[in-house]
Amino acid sequence: MEQPSLILTINLEDFFTKKVKNLPCQKTTKAYIISIFSKYQTTKNDLSKKSITLEYLQAKLEYSFERFQNIGDWLFFSKAIFPESLNNASEEYYDSVAQMSYFKCYKIIKQWVLFEELSDRYTDLTKHLRDEIQASLL
């Protein structure tokens, strides 16, 4: 029974690798984006039932790289795959929270420039990736 699950995981990773291939960003950022989709194959980091505003406030209070990262990643994942699930606030609000979260990650760990790129190019990258995914489903 476990082998089909492994096959599905490999196929999902291959699927997202192909979709990310043409994103206009650095190779390290592409690799990180692929890891986002692997991260949400389970519900461990799922924020769908939580308030993004309260999660962001908690991340600010703790100055927590992990919390900022999870917020940015969750919003990136959701906007690229299930944008209709982000319906408790405006699209601009979610984009701003994601960008601020990634920028905080960059400020906390300056060596990872990919977080600055994710912050600066969040809207373009999620739109491009969403278009790639939708095109493959047609």
Secondary structure, DSSP 4 states (H G I P E B T S, - for coil): -HHHHHHHHHHHHHHHHHHHTT-SS-HHHHHHHHHHHHHTTSSTT--TTS-HHHHHHHHHHHT-HHHHHHHHHHHHHHHHH-GGG--SS-HHHHHHHHHHHHHHHHHHSTT-HHHHHHHHHHHHHHHHHHHHHHHHH-
